[in-house]
């Protein structure tokens, strides 16, 4: 299997960087949870669980896996940048991701309208395991998970659920989210020396027509006419670029580019769904 060049192993822990990472991580964890508690978890109820595995065409489960993957990778890269050895950095990155995600699940367990979800936890563990398994086994990320977003027509019908602002919709409107499995071709194919090592092929998944978790409630338009939406899954294939494999960046910057590329680069894509069949999108997915 072809390998990607990596920066030299750190010779020891950089105390300044290490302390900065610890303080920054603790601050991020605290501030983020406080903000979520204020904006999302406003009413606390006794701890409870619920089964939401059939909701949102499983978009939320894919999102949990992708978020856990990204956080594991980010924590790992921060540890390596600080000079922590490879194995300890992999373990720390994974544990930090699970700590953050598990805390959110406990919050869900005390939130009105939600609950502790075993399905979410399984997805969190799966995303973390995808990162850790590859880094332990192959020393690189052959397969990565990425996120995309587009504005849709659905939030105005249920703004409290799907979000009133673009920032809220990026978290709440599952119709607008896409999640991509991105495969580095040079790592899985026998290619020559002139093949671009940064070239990836992505397979994407999304859903549309959802204004409720399990089913759509009755809604009306501005004229008072009932509006109905068909719920369906969407599948995509698209080229991509893994900029962390481009050697033009400094070692420190290159270390973080892979994590920053959690957001998929817009590129031509081919879509298939059972309602509209096969469609080609030149760049950005259409608003629908």
PyMOL commands that set and color helices and strands:
alter all, ss='L'
color gray80, all
select helices_A, chain A and resi 15-39+55-81+86-109+118-137+155-157+159-162+166-172+185-188+243-245+251-260
alter helices_A, ss='H'
color red, helices_A
select strands_A, chain A and resi 143-149+177-184+199-208+219-220+226-227+232-241+269-273+277-281
alter strands_A, ss='S'
color yellow, strands_A
deselect
rebuild
show_as cartoon
